[in-house]
């Protein structure tokens, strides 16, 4: 239960910190956060939580990561469902806290609320196909980084930095395409409050990250096998 609690808190922090930076700060150009600030915010949430709870739960914070680590032989199947439930619950609670904060502004409108989307709901107007490819490839590389950085042969103590910076880079690349998911819990945590189109498009942000995570884990196993 301590592991599941850690995953709940960690995913709560990821959604509150990452999506919060987009909803509360990036929406105001005068604050100067923009694409770079949001990307860094997501990376920092993972980096800080990796040091805080990595020794408790492994700091997955992401159903796709848990599934990918299982596919890579690093995580037991019997913990998959509880981890995913804890992660999604943490994301949804964070979305609720973010909504309570954001709605305290007089002219608040829900709009996208940092939800991921494609087509007319993509920041850059990218198609469903482009979104699907982006999410698969970005999550694939994310799992490759995670598997490599946490390999027993890798330098010890630096994995959170590599993983956090890896997530930052992924956001710098893909925010214009999908708003960057690579994490079904992150997508679900805000989409449930937007409803409508955000929930209708949510399938892609479950399917693509999971497929990408499995591919990334299997690729790393093939490359790094001794």
Secondary structure, DSSP 8 states (H G I E B T S, - for coil): -HHHHHHHHHHHHHHHHHHHIIIIITT-GGG--HHHHHHHHHHHHHHHHHHHHHHHH----SHHHHHHHHHTTSS-GGGHHHHHHHHHHHHHHHHHHHHHHHTTSTT---TTTT----GGGSTT---HHHHHHHHHHHHHHHHHHHHHHTSTTS-TT-HHHHHHHHHHHHHHHHHHHHS--S-HHHHHHHHHHH-HHHHHTTTHHHHHHHHHHHHHHHHHHHHH--
